[in-house]
Amino acid sequence: MTPLLDTRLGRALRTALAPAGSVAFTVLGDGRMEVVARSARGRAVGRIRVELSEGSARLSGLRVAALWRGRGIGRALLERACAEAAARGARVAALAVSARNGAARRLYADGGFAAREPARGEEWLRAL
């Protein structure tokens, strides 16, 4: 088995968090998880929530603190959330994004998500 830091996800985490701390997930129960990026001082600088249900994962609430944007933290959180969901049996990940949120739409498209209804752009899916 390849160590995490030698994988694509590991490299993304190292790059995104070089001056920061870590990305960790917490199982909240009832099929819910939260992935949090923390600075070297332990401050939460980004997070995303995951809800698992019948082979799918619903991702929501992706946030990165303004001063930490542009460092790949959102991408690292998204990849970690998808990896954790897949490890728990999810075969597809879904999320909602406004058609007006161009930055998020680019992030999700780069992360392998595709709009279910491209004209509206609200529901995006990714096979895990």
C-alpha positions as CSV (number, residue, x, y, z in Angstrom):
1,M,0.0,0.0,0.0
2,T,1.3,3.5,-0.9
3,P,1.8,5.8,2.0
4,L,-0.7,8.7,2.0
5,L,2.0,11.4,1.5
6,D,3.1,9.7,-1.7
7,T,-0.3,9.8,-3.3
8,R,-1.9,12.6,-5.4
9,L,-4.0,13.5,-2.4
10,G,-0.9,13.5,-0.1
11,R,1.0,15.8,-2.5
12,A,-2.0,18.2,-2.7
13,L,-2.2,18.3,1.1
14,R,1.5,19.0,1.4
15,T,1.4,21.8,-1.1
16,A,-1.8,23.3,0.2
17,L,-0.8,23.2,3.9
18,A,3.0,23.8,3.6
19,P,2.8,26.8,6.0
20,A,-0.2,25.4,7.7
21,G,-1.0,22.4,9.8
22,S,-3.1,19.5,8.8
23,V,-6.4,18.2,7.2
24,A,-8.3,15.8,9.4
25,F,-11.8,14.2,9.3
26,T,-14.2,13.7,12.2
27,V,-17.0,11.2,12.2
28,L,-20.0,12.9,13.7
29,G,-22.3,9.9,13.7
30,D,-25.4,9.0,11.7
31,G,-23.5,8.9,8.5
32,R,-22.2,12.5,8.9
33,M,-18.5,13.6,8.8
34,E,-16.6,16.8,8.7
35,V,-13.2,17.4,7.1
36,V,-11.3,20.3,8.6
37,A,-8.1,22.0,7.6
38,R,-6.1,23.6,10.4
39,S,-3.3,26.1,10.5
40,A,0.0,25.2,12.2
41,R,-1.4,26.9,15.3
42,G,-4.5,24.7,15.3
43,R,-7.0,27.3,14.0
44,A,-9.6,25.9,11.6
45,V,-9.0,27.6,8.2
46,G,-11.4,25.5,6.1
47,R,-14.0,22.8,6.3
48,I,-16.5,20.6,4.4
49,R,-19.4,18.4,5.6
50,V,-20.2,15.0,4.3
51,E,-23.4,13.0,4.7
52,L,-23.4,9.3,3.7
53,S,-26.6,7.6,2.6
54,E,-27.1,4.3,0.6
55,G,-23.9,4.4,-1.5
56,S,-23.8,8.1,-2.0
57,A,-22.2,11.1,-0.3
58,R,-23.7,14.6,-0.1
59,L,-21.0,17.3,0.3
60,S,-21.9,20.7,1.6
61,G,-20.6,23.7,3.4
62,L,-17.2,24.0,1.7
63,R,-15.6,27.0,3.2
64,V,-12.0,28.4,3.3
65,A,-11.1,31.5,5.4
66,A,-10.5,34.5,3.1
67,L,-6.8,34.8,4.0
68,W,-6.2,31.1,3.2
69,R,-7.8,31.1,-0.2
70,G,-5.8,30.4,-3.3
71,R,-3.5,27.9,-1.6
72,G,-5.3,24.7,-2.7
73,I,-7.0,24.1,0.6
74,G,-10.4,23.9,-0.9
75,R,-9.2,21.3,-3.4
76,A,-7.5,19.3,-0.6
77,L,-10.7,19.4,1.5
78,L,-12.7,18.2,-1.5
79,E,-10.3,15.4,-2.3
80,R,-10.2,14.2,1.3
81,A,-14.0,14.3,1.7
82,C,-14.3,12.2,-1.5
83,A,-11.6,9.8,-0.4
84,E,-13.2,9.3,3.0
85,A,-16.7,8.8,1.5
86,A,-15.4,6.2,-1.0
87,A,-13.6,4.4,1.9
88,R,-17.0,4.1,3.6
89,G,-18.7,2.7,0.5
90,A,-20.0,5.7,-1.4
91,R,-20.0,5.2,-5.1
92,V,-21.0,8.8,-6.1
93,A,-20.6,12.2,-4.5
94,A,-23.1,15.0,-5.0
95,L,-23.1,18.7,-4.2
96,A,-25.1,21.8,-5.0
97,V,-23.5,25.0,-6.3
98,S,-25.1,28.2,-7.5
99,A,-24.7,29.0,-11.2
100,R,-23.4,32.4,-10.1
101,N,-20.5,30.9,-8.1
102,G,-17.8,30.7,-10.9
103,A,-14.9,30.0,-8.5
104,A,-16.7,27.0,-6.9
105,R,-17.9,25.7,-10.2
106,R,-14.3,25.7,-11.6
107,L,-13.0,23.9,-8.4
108,Y,-15.7,21.2,-8.7
109,A,-15.1,20.7,-12.4
110,D,-11.4,20.4,-11.8
111,G,-12.1,17.9,-9.1
112,G,-14.0,15.6,-11.4
113,F,-17.6,16.8,-10.8
114,A,-20.0,17.5,-13.6
115,A,-23.2,19.4,-13.6
116,R,-26.3,17.3,-13.7
117,E,-28.3,20.1,-15.3
118,P,-25.7,22.3,-17.0
119,A,-28.1,25.1,-17.7
120,R,-28.9,25.5,-14.0
121,G,-25.7,24.2,-12.6
122,E,-27.2,23.5,-9.2
123,E,-26.5,19.7,-8.8
124,W,-23.0,18.3,-9.5
125,L,-22.0,14.7,-9.4
126,R,-18.7,12.7,-9.3
127,A,-18.2,9.0,-9.5
128,L,-16.0,7.7,-6.6
